[in-house]
Amino acid sequence: MKKKTASFNKGYGLFLIPGIIAFLVIIIIPFLTNIGISFTKWGGVRPPVWIGLSNYQRLIGDSVFWLSFKNNLILLLAMTVIPTISDCCWQHFSFDYVTNNFGQRVSSFFRAGFYLPQILPSAVIGIVWAWILAARFGGREFCP
């Protein structure tokens, strides 16, 4: 029995190039620019003046920054970590307990009831924007 080895076909690498370019342009370059600007004093109009680590020294001693940092950490926990953990627990409960005791149909109903409210607003927003940006009429057919 021969062991299969993963081989990378060089033709597929070409399809990664647009994604890598987009990642560089949208994420990496602005991030590095912000880091560079953070070492300057710049109001946005006149040329920036290099001040080194002065902004960071002032930031470490600023009580408002630490309060906002704490509030952002709380929001991060409240909006991402806690809901993700609770949803995983609920899905585990739904998949195991409800399916075994009440059947697949009831389990599917509960899963849909918890999943649809998360996905429907995005779908509705996409449809509305498609109507607004329609090439032929734009938003005119919906206005009186």
C-alpha positions in Angstrom: 0.0 0.0 0.0 1.5 3.3 -1.1 1.4 6.3 1.2 -0.3 9.4 -0.4 1.7 12.5 -0.1 0.3 16.0 -0.4 1.8 17.8 -3.4 1.3 21.4 -4.2 0.4 22.1 -7.8 2.1 25.3 -8.9 -0.9 26.3 -10.9 -3.0 26.8 -7.8 -0.6 29.3 -6.3 -1.6 31.9 -9.0 -5.1 32.0 -7.5 -3.7 33.1 -4.1 -2.1 36.3 -5.6 -5.2 38.5 -5.7 -6.1 37.5 -2.1 -2.5 38.3 -0.9 -2.5 41.6 -2.7 -5.9 42.5 -1.2 -4.7 41.5 2.3 -1.6 43.7 1.9 -3.5 46.7 0.6 -6.4 46.5 3.0 -4.8 45.2 6.2 -1.0 45.3 6.3 -0.2 48.6 4.7 -2.7 50.7 6.7 -1.6 48.9 9.9 2.1 49.7 9.2 1.2 53.3 8.3 -0.7 53.7 11.6 2.3 52.5 13.5 4.5 54.9 11.7 2.1 57.8 12.3 1.9 56.9 16.0 5.6 58.0 16.4 4.8 61.5 15.1 2.8 64.6 16.2 0.4 65.3 13.3 -2.8 67.1 13.1 -3.6 65.9 9.6 -2.9 69.2 7.8 0.8 70.2 8.4 3.6 67.8 7.9 4.1 65.3 10.7 6.8 65.9 13.3 8.8 63.0 14.6 8.4 62.7 18.4 9.4 59.1 19.0 7.8 57.3 22.0 6.2 60.4 23.5 2.7 59.5 22.4 3.1 56.1 24.1 4.5 57.6 27.3 1.6 59.9 27.5 -0.8 57.1 26.7 0.5 54.8 29.5 -0.2 57.6 32.1 -3.6 58.5 30.7 -6.5 57.3 33.0 -9.1 57.8 30.3 -7.2 55.5 27.9 -7.1 52.7 30.5 -10.8 53.1 31.3 -11.6 52.9 27.6 -9.3 49.9 27.2 -11.1 48.1 30.1 -14.5 49.0 28.5 -13.3 47.6 25.2 -12.2 44.4 26.8 -15.6 44.0 28.5 -17.3 44.6 25.2 -15.0 42.1 23.5 -16.0 39.5 26.1 -19.7 40.4 26.0 -20.0 40.5 22.3 -17.8 37.7 21.1 -16.4 35.3 23.7 -19.4 34.8 25.9 -22.0 34.4 23.0 -19.6 32.0 21.2 -19.2 29.8 24.2 -22.9 29.8 25.1 -23.8 29.1 21.4 -21.4 26.2 21.3 -22.9 24.8 24.6 -26.4 25.3 23.3 -25.6 23.5 20.0 -24.0 20.6 21.9 -27.1 20.4 24.1 -29.4 20.7 21.1 -27.6 18.1 19.0 -27.2 15.5 21.7 -30.0 15.8 24.2 -32.9 17.2 22.1 -32.1 14.9 19.1 -31.9 11.8 21.3 -35.1 12.5 23.3 -37.4 14.4 20.9 -36.1 13.5 17.5 -34.4 15.2 14.6 -37.3 17.3 13.5 -37.7 19.0 16.9 -33.9 19.5 17.1 -33.8 21.0 13.6 -36.7 23.4 14.5 -34.8 24.7 17.6 -31.6 25.1 15.7 -33.3 27.0 12.9 -35.0 29.1 15.5 -31.7 30.2 17.0 -29.8 30.4 13.7 -32.3 32.3 11.5 -32.3 35.5 13.7 -28.6 35.7 13.2 -28.6 35.2 9.5 -31.8 37.0 8.3 -30.8 40.6 9.0 -27.7 40.2 6.8 -29.7 38.6 4.0 -32.3 41.3 4.2 -29.7 44.1 4.1 -28.1 42.4 1.1 -31.4 42.3 -0.8 -32.3 45.9 0.1 -28.9 47.2 -1.0 -29.2 45.1 -4.2 -32.5 46.9 -4.9 -31.0 50.3 -4.1 -28.0 49.8 -6.3 -29.8 48.1 -9.1 -28.2 49.1 -12.4 -31.5 49.8 -14.3 -33.6 51.6 -11.8 -31.6 52.1 -8.7 -33.9 53.0 -5.8 -36.4 54.9 -8.0 -39.0 52.1 -8.4 -39.5 52.0 -4.6 -40.0 55.8 -4.2 -43.5 57.3 -4.7 
